[in-house]
Amino acid sequence: MEAPKDLEAVRAVLSGRPEAFESIVRDYQNLVASVAYRLGVPRDDIEDAVSEVFVKIYRNLDSYRPEFSLSTWIYRISTNHVLDTLRRARHRPLATELSPALSDPSPSPSEKLAARQMAERVREALLEVPEKYRLPIVLMHVEGRSIEEIAAILSLPTGTVKTRLARGRGRLAQVLRRRCPDLMEGVP
């Protein structure tokens, strides 16, 4: 069920008060930016991606169904937009910066550099995993989403999400064994 504040804002926009959309943008712009970054949009392009997503959200607000969380709906639109944009621009490399959620808190600069390099190698390897397996991995292991949240975002049954996670992890392990055997030492 939707939060009353979100539902109020949606209803206000749909009833002809577009200024109410500002509260939706303010409440969810960080979520959209996070999705864009974690799915591989370069930092310099994130602001544009966020703007494009909110234009889509505004234009499609009448298709929002209040029995679902507005954040889940926005997350889905963001994910679809970013994936479509990345498909069109395959020649562009992923952002190489490590997500703050994955960074190593160690004070040693050499340890931080090694962790960033390893994360970059894993992130590059993840690009070789088919998208239908990669997306659940990113949602779970980078975004920290639950199986149920991933199922809602991707409109899939939870069993399918679990299967795709298992297959995706297997594919990622194969890519890492081929590309980065040193990372896979001791891993069955």
N, C-alpha and C positions, 0 to 999 in steps of 0.2 A: 504494500500500500504506500502511496506517495505522501511525502511530508506536506502538511498544510501550506507552508510558506511557498513551496515549489508549485503546488497546484494553483494557489492564488495567483502567482506570477504568470503561469501559463494561461489561466482563464482571462486575466487582465489583458494580456497581449492579444489573445484571440478575440476579445470583445472590443478591440480598437484602441488600446492604450499601449503602443509600441515602447514607450519609455519604461514599462515594467520589465522589458527584456534585459535591461541593464543589471537587474539583480540576479538573473540567471547567468549572465556572462560573468559577473563578479564572483558568484558562488562556484562556477565550474571551469573557469579559464585555466586554473592550475591543473585540473584533471586532464583537460584536453591537451595542454602543453606536455604533460607527463606522458600521455599516450604517444604523442608525436615523437618525443625524444626516445622513448624506450623501444619504439618500433623502427627507429633508424633515421628519423628526419635530422639533418644537420642543424646544429644550434642556430646558425644564421637564418634558417628557413622556418623555424618553429613559430615565430610570430605570424608569418603569412599563413601557415597551416592552421593555426588557431582561428585566425580571422575567417578563413574559408570554411572551417567547420561550423562556426557560429552563424555564418550566412546560411548554410545548409539547415542548421537547426531552426533558424527563424522561418525559413521558407517551408519547412516541413512540420512545424509545431502543431498543425491541425491533425497530423497523423499520430501524435503522441497519445498513448493509452494510459490513463491514470492508475490502472491496476498494477502497473509496473513502476519501478523506481525511476525517477527522472535521471538520476545519475547513471543507471544502467543503460537507459536509452541514449543518453549523450555519449557514454563510453562506446557503445556500439557504432553510432554514427562516426565518432572520431576514429575508431579502429578501421572501419570500412573506408573512410576518406583517405587516411594515411596509407593504407595498403594499396588503394587504387592509385594514389599519387606515386608511390614507390614503384609500382609495376610500370607506370608510364616513364619513369626516369631510372630504369635499371642501371644505366651507365654511371650513375652517381654513387660514390662509395658511402657506406654507413658512417655516421659520426664516430670518431675514434675515441671520444672521451668516455671515461667510465662513469656509469651512473653513480650518483652519491650513495644510493642504496647498496651498491656492491663494493664501494671503495674500502680499502684497507685502512683502519684507524691507526696503524702503526706509525710512530713518529719518524722512523728511519726513511730517508728519501729513497735509498736503494730498494727497500722493501716495497715502498709505494710504487716505484717505477716497475718493479717486477710484477706486482699485482695488476697494474694497469695494462702491462703488456700481455699478461695471461688473459685478462678479461677481454682485451681486444681480439686475441686469437680465438677465444671461445665465441665471441660475438660474430666474428667473420665466419667461423665454422657453422654457426647457427644459420647463416644465410644459405647454406647448402642444403639445409633440411627443408623439405617441402612445406609450403606455407600452412597447410592444414594441420601439420604437426608442430610447426614453429610457434604459431600464435598461442596455443594453449601453454606451451613451455614458458613463453614470455609472460603471459598473464599470471601464471602460477609462481614462477621462480624469480621474476623481476618485479612484477606488480604486487605479488603477495596475495593474489585472489584465491578464493576457495573453489573447489570443484563446482559447487552450486552456482557461484557467481559467474564462473567461466561458462557454464552451461547456459545461463541466462543471457550473457553477453553475446555468445555465438549462436544462440537459438538451437542448441543441441541437447540431446539427452545426457544425463550425467555419465552413463555407461560409455557413451561415445567419447566424451571428454577424457575419461580415464584411459580408454584404449588409445586415443591419440597422444596422450601424454606418454604412455609406455612406449609406443612406437616411435614417437619423436625423440625420446631419450635414447632409444636404441640407435636411431639414425644419427643423432648427434655424436654418440660414442663412436660409431663407425667413422664418421668424418674426422673426429679428433684423433682416432688411431692412425688414420692415413696422413693427416696434415700435421699433427702435433704429437707424435708418439711419446715424447718426453712427458707430456701432461698425463698420459694414460698409464704410465708405469705403475704396476701393482693393482690396476683396476681390472677386474675380471671381464 
